[in-house]
Amino acid sequence: MSTSIHLEAARLVLAQRWAAVATGGANGPLASMIAYAPEPNLSGLIILVSQLAQHTRDMLATPRVSLAVTAPDTGEGDPQLLPRASLQGTVAEIARDSDSFATAAATYVKRFPQSAMRFELADFVLLRLVVDEVRFVGGFARATSFSGEELRRAADQLQ
């Protein structure tokens, strides 16, 4: 059974769709913003990105990344109390000719209907991020680290 903080983290990742991705590359670290679509039970996060972007080239060359997801900042209160999760994991390209491409693409388009046309562009690649570790901060004095498997179990309880 997942703890309340595991459930909070899973809710946050499932609810949001825009996050900062940190990549490592030849020119040093890079942080960029990307959209993501969660697969069922957070088994992976699907990302559609252009190979023209440096962060995509970095992810393809060095697949260990970190994704930072946060609750929206309304401009009120202390932003350091906003729930947030740093997800560390590995990305892998989903080949267009693979068995899983159609399912992953449908997951992404369901979340982002406007993205369908990007699948026709040759420079766009579909990636799956599998989370290994989570660092979750749920507010003041509410921080913990746990495994990607614990995040997936919590998401399974929510769905």
ChimeraX attribute file (.defattr): number of C-alpha atoms within 10 A of each C-alpha:
attribute: neighborCount
match mode: 1-to-1
recipient: residues
	/A:1	9
	/A:2	14
	/A:3	9
	/A:4	10
	/A:5	18
	/A:6	23
	/A:7	21
	/A:8	20
	/A:9	25
	/A:10	24
	/A:11	15
	/A:12	19
	/A:13	27
	/A:14	20
	/A:15	14
	/A:16	16
	/A:17	17
	/A:18	17
	/A:19	20
	/A:20	17
	/A:21	21
	/A:22	20
	/A:23	24
	/A:24	19
	/A:25	16
	/A:26	8
	/A:27	8
	/A:28	8
	/A:29	11
	/A:30	14
	/A:31	16
	/A:32	14
	/A:33	13
	/A:34	15
	/A:35	18
	/A:36	26
	/A:37	27
	/A:38	22
	/A:39	17
	/A:40	14
	/A:41	18
	/A:42	23
	/A:43	19
	/A:44	22
	/A:45	24
	/A:46	25
	/A:47	22
	/A:48	23
	/A:49	20
	/A:50	16
	/A:51	16
	/A:52	10
	/A:53	12
	/A:54	16
	/A:55	24
	/A:56	21
	/A:57	17
	/A:58	22
	/A:59	22
	/A:60	18
	/A:61	13
	/A:62	16
	/A:63	18
	/A:64	19
	/A:65	20
	/A:66	24
	/A:67	24
	/A:68	20
	/A:69	23
	/A:70	23
	/A:71	16
	/A:72	12
	/A:73	13
	/A:74	9
	/A:75	7
	/A:76	6
	/A:77	9
	/A:78	10
	/A:79	13
	/A:80	12
	/A:81	15
	/A:82	16
	/A:83	21
	/A:84	22
	/A:85	25
	/A:86	22
	/A:87	26
	/A:88	22
	/A:89	19
	/A:90	18
	/A:91	23
	/A:92	16
	/A:93	17
	/A:94	19
	/A:95	13
	/A:96	13
	/A:97	8
	/A:98	8
	/A:99	10
	/A:100	11
	/A:101	16
	/A:102	14
	/A:103	11
	/A:104	23
	/A:105	21
	/A:106	14
	/A:107	19
	/A:108	23
	/A:109	18
	/A:110	13
	/A:111	14
	/A:112	14
	/A:113	11
	/A:114	9
	/A:115	14
	/A:116	14
	/A:117	9
	/A:118	15
	/A:119	16
	/A:120	9
	/A:121	10
	/A:122	9
	/A:123	12
	/A:124	16
	/A:125	19
	/A:126	20
	/A:127	25
	/A:128	22
	/A:129	26
	/A:130	21
	/A:131	25
	/A:132	15
	/A:133	18
	/A:134	24
	/A:135	18
	/A:136	25
	/A:137	22
	/A:138	21
	/A:139	14
	/A:140	10
	/A:141	8
	/A:142	11
	/A:143	14
	/A:144	13
	/A:145	14
	/A:146	15
	/A:147	15
	/A:148	21
	/A:149	16
	/A:150	19
	/A:151	27
	/A:152	21
	/A:153	18
	/A:154	24
	/A:155	23
	/A:156	16
	/A:157	12
	/A:158	12
	/A:159	7
